[in-house]
Amino acid sequence: MSATDIRQGDARFYDNVHFYRGFSKSGDFTLAEDEILTYFGTTLLALENGQLEPENQTESDFVDMTKGNREASTKLERTWMKYVHLARGKKSFSTLNSKPNLSDDDNAYSIEDDRK
């Protein structure tokens, strides 16, 4: 299985919503992954959405992988799954300040305990 077994897209693939500066400039993708997404992304998206029917075994394997029937095994499949995770996955958020979780437990410590 190689990336050349999958059809190149009719147009280059860009995700200006999630990666408005491009895949490689986002810092999340290597140059090789950027090329894979740019040249094959429209085909991969259409295969995943069912807009294109698989024409060969590699494309059928890719569709099975997107449905969760098997793990990603090729560079192309791993790159697509990385893209899906970053573009559609839950965004992580961290803060420098945090508020401790308040407990609903009656036995929880309170300032009133110090005053007794």
Buried (B, 14 or more C-beta within 10 A) or exposed (E): BEBEBBBBBEEEBBBEEEBEEBBBEBEBBEEEBBBBBBBBBBBBBBBBEEEBEBEEEBBEBBBEBBEEEEEBEBBBBBBBBBBBEBEEEEEEEEEEEEEEEEEEEEEEEEEEEEEE
